[in-house]
Amino acid sequence: MPRDFLKDARDHYDIVVIGSGLAGLTSANTLARAGYSVLLLEHHYQLGGMATWFNRRGGHIFDISLHGFPFGMKKSCRKYWTPEIAERIVQLDGIRFENPQFSLQTSFDREDFTSILIDKFGVAAETVAEFFDMARGMNFYDDQEMTTGELFERFFPGRDDVVRMLMEPITYANGSTLEDPALTYGIVFSNFMSKGVFTFQGGTDALVRAMKEEMTANGVDVRIRCLVEKIEVTPGRKVAAVVVNGRRITCQAVVSNANIKQTVLELVGADAFDNEFVDETRAVRLNNSSCQVYIAMKPGAGFEPCGDLLFHSEHRGFDIDAMLSRDISSRTFSFYYPRTRPGSDRHLVVSSTNANYGDWADLSEEDYEASKQDLCETTLDCLEQYVPNVREITDHVEASTPRTFQHYTRHPLGASFGTKFEGLKVSQGLSSQVEGLFHAGSVGIIMSGWLGAVNYGVIVANEVDKLLAPAPANV
């Protein structure tokens, strides 16, 4: 008999959370702490969404997400998860840029970037200070008409070298382009500028394992291999139930950590919403996806320190079309040393390239496998510039593409970074359309990446609590 992954699950919960990305995990944990009965449903065999990992023969463990997030993650994890999780968040020492225009290493904080912009790029100190102050002061209520490109042109006209340094890391972090609102860039960039770039020591598997333990201790009913087929809504537009693995489970509220377009158009269905809201949802643009190459060195074999994150490019200037092209000219290398996983002797490298789903979607299986092999080979060719004997010490190499991400996350077009900016409005407006229906996930670029996802999970959990919390007794 096939295993029943809903065995002993109740017929009713206060809240059902669909999907276990960082936003879903944080929403579930926050609501369980508040005393609600919470069922967390994940279709995959492990938790984490894009914050995940996989194992390969020989004891290799690969983290999938780009390993770098702002210092604010430490504060958020301490407050909404545990002090033990927060204490394992450590700073990355070296962020490198290697391209035809410049070669440099930085601690990626405001003080160091200020020195680099003044001393290496010759930008006036007053201009640098004004730029950082403006980026730091941006908030959601500011003018959203200015684009990121216009922001750079205002402070650094004609300086494609400066734009590259300031823009490339953020593009790799959340898919930003020069056409996106400057607001989305300013908020994310200033978060990183606070104190630099951080990662979780021990690996993503250790982080998610600790989060699962905390959720379980707080009473969250965690279920894997449970695919939600439908969110049921009453004629009066109230959440009634979810249908998962063919079983109906009733609830008062649903927090969807699925893609916002999937949530509205597939899980619920357009008939449950106003026509204007459906039109807005259909108009939401998905962000791009990515390709990754995972490279493991032989047990005990290593390489000299290359920094922690290395932004490599053969292209001149910041060019989003070139970054998305199948003819790859830009890569970000994440270097994993034994210190990344204390107790391990392993050195690994993950190469990330931004990508278009359409370039991979329609390939025949034969062409697809050949393209993945070519991606692996060209990545090793590039990496040899920094690890000269990499082919001799490599034990395992494999690649993922937008098709891979679509398969495992079920995100349309394998969108690694969620949606463009307009997705945030739709996400936030969900509960005004259907009572008890909420969304938390990577939307609008601001609420993307690890820190954005965690914080959005908390914001949405608080909204659910406002709806479900009993009214105070009359005094």
Steps between C-alpha positions, in 0.01 A plus 500: 500500500628852424593702806236738636687825562189646669464213746359623832455854364191674639196584295519867606775749583482871576752570224646308208834618357566386143870474420810499718717774357646730766187718493273197550717355775514832685124560469428151633738539794376847592134393494566184700679706763188713520299192594332404172481148362710505182540244223801552271474323165801453271480307173875427488676240716689766696432848631651835403367595156789672323694496827585134467774250425566157358736210571713305257699178520829544679355712780467821298237752615414787269316816607276631223442866586772759454659499842478861606246720676499824705578535870129557568452123465679458832259733678192345337606144583571593860157657538283264295694175523764429767817662638687181408411542132596868509839427654595274208460785252853617418653759269657410168853638488567563135275617217696520173437663162701385200411653162659700216438829681633430849629241744429551867403338828266657755337434834183632333400758756448874471837600641696278262284582198540869575879465498494301177272746320714796605851354475467249215221649288569868570145592601465813715451425870190721516339307212569166664357616833189643334444178305525280809278733702234497231509120465485460877205734529279330241181336620185346356310828514750691290476591132500180299535658157879539496676194358825357628664608174384859555631487857846406379494755220418769755801424719746328265426617143679300235680280756417146393788376718341646814159371397645151456651493849184632665254294295641157420480353852139614543402356162641164604326528837147572372491547124488881498550692176557867419134527393366403844395775743793664676312437824551125465872546450545755778338290768684178415836670440488699822418183694823342376692822561412484869777262598587291196402152382424208728432127475386215723790299636430131467306518174140539395417147616604588855294821489182332375545211741521747791192684372305176474592408857383841622172480306427150628570610857249782452235258376510540120381183325763467224421280200715430193400346166161665538388678184217749544261468209241760594419780742124492554321832537134551602253692278541781753875511425635344817763229526337165575753221445791363304505181297836327541599155372130448429392581857292798611621686811303797629655814641432866582796640312754403236848646456626411152874490450445394139554742215239778516372431148462130579318584820239722335454339160551131579462414868197725553382583150414829331127472571559575869646846432395832352574525129732797553702305758529205263622732224762644736611149591532392139706813430755422771835429337706211627862564580769304323642168607853365518736222407743354749798268476592302812866396528637282781868437559629158595489427875794674661592690182470876508609829350655824613253761634324674210269718706145396591303652213664583169319698231673405176427645158662536158243763398557875523246695704180386663284332235198298616451346155856371507450366852189306391644373173565133431839619380612548857741783570427559870508258793491524875715242676413407857800336664437259787790418732519257792424796730163532326406161647712457815623144531505445125811474282311588182558780252214573260409764244154601377488711184182704443391667178178692445296340222189513283259209532420521128858417406467161667130414493461365148825308458468131417624267772813431295574870445412579860749249641765616253441864602534413867825317430628802306403724792706280733802499269503874433458567871802286581693682226416830669571374851849389397599868511458488877554130580768399245483124567125482541444218250762282672343533845132503399296201617148596387344755264137556402278782379149632562295725272171692513332169413653348811370779720153474351494126566597525865332828603202488259556872435383602152796538264728389783497857632780489759437856618120512512336794326569852391396794715129495413469154657523653847174691459313186392652300784401759758151536355410133514323510837280793391365277223450179698472506878761278658718472190854630528824477304863507614788447260745660260308790349593847386877448536484673842347189655753272332815333620538338840451810716205631299329161512540461877376851571206468263406175673479690829301788347244260353478296821411819686223571249361149550510553876302825466229312314477199729583641843194512725360844567598638842238460769307811598631651817 
